Structure formats: C-alpha cells, structure tokens
Amino acid sequence: MILERANFTIKPGHAREFEEAFRQARAYIARARGFIRCEMRACIERENDYVLLVEWETLDDHMRGFRESADFQEWRALMGPHFAGAPDVIHYEAPLAV
C-alpha cells in the first residue's frame, strides 16, 4: 500500500467552491484502479491550505493508472481552478511494523 500526500494552497475566498469541487471530483479518483480510500482535510492554522491523503495499492496505480487517465483530466478540471499554485505531491511506503 502506498500513501499519497498532496498539499493544496487555494485561492483566497475559494474554500466553499474548492470543497464542493472535491465532493464532485472524488468520484473520478475513487473509481481508479488500485484506489483504496481518500480524505481531504482543511488546515486549522492556514485557512487556504488543504491536505489530501490517498491510499493506493501501488505507486503505478496512481502515477500511471490515474494520472494518465481521462478521469484525472476531469478531476483536474474541477479542482484546478481553485489552486493558488501547483500542489505538492509525495508518496510514502507502507506503514512501518511496530
């Protein structure tokens, strides 16, 4: 399992629209091959910052399966107009055993 972490800074005054766009765009990512689950959270300290956490079966499911799909283009068309800049996206390996 891979965890994708995407940080978004949105344009001031776009919070409501951004959150509604995510509610609609979530369907595009949820039907991607290898998708497990996702959640979007608003930052407490910075009103225009959000974090998206997505669990994927493999890195390839995200980077090729979703990012190279028509569904990603639809997702980006809904979300992109609210971005103040490019999202910061990184991936994490499976949880460490304790």
N, C-alpha and C positions, 0 to 999 in steps of 0.2 A: 504494500500500500504506500502511496506517495501522497504527501500533503502539499498542496499548492497554497501559497500565501500571496495575495495580491493587495497592495495598499493603493487606495484611490484618494486623491485630493480632488474635490469637486468645486465647481464654480460657486462663489457666494450666492446664496439665495436659491440654490437648486436642490436642497435636501429633499423636499417633498417629491419633486419630479424624479430625482435620482432613485429614491426608494421605490416609487411606483414603477419606474423603468426596470428595476431589478426584479420586482414581482412578476413582470411580464417576461423578462429575459431569462429568468430561472428555468423556464420550461425548455429552452434551447440547450442549456448545458446539462440539464437533468436527463435528457434522452441520449446523450453521447455515450458511445461505447466506453466501458470502464469507469463511468461515473459511479461514485458510492454515495456521497452526500455533500451538501454545502451549506454554509451560513454566512450571512453578511452582518457585520456589526458596525454601529456608529461609534466613533471615538468620543469619549467623555470630555477630554481636555481640549480637543480641537474640533470645532463644530463642522468643519468641511472635510474631515478625514473619515474614511471607512476602511475596514479590512474584510476581505473575502477569503474564507477558508474552504478549500475544496479537497475532498479525498478522492483519489483516482486509484484504480487497480495498478496502473503502470504510468511511468512518465510519458511513454509513447502515446498512451490513450489521450493525454492532454495535449502534448505538443504537436502530434500529427493528426490523431483521430478527431480532436475537437478544433484545434487552432487552424487546421487546413480545410475545415468543412464550411458548407453554406450556412449551417446553423451558427457558426462563430460570426459570420458576417452579419447575420440577423441580430445576434446578441450585441455585437459592437455597434450596430446602427441604433439600437435602443439606448445603450449605456453611454456611448462615446460623446454625444452632445453635452453631457454634463461634466466631463473631465476637465479639470483646470490644467492638467499636464498628463504625460504618459504614466500609466500605472507602473508600480514597482512590483514585479512578479518574481518569486523564487520558489524553489521546491525543497522539500525535506524528505528524508528517508523514513522508513517505518520506525515506530517508537522503539526506544532502547529497552531492553529487558531489564527489569529491576529485581 
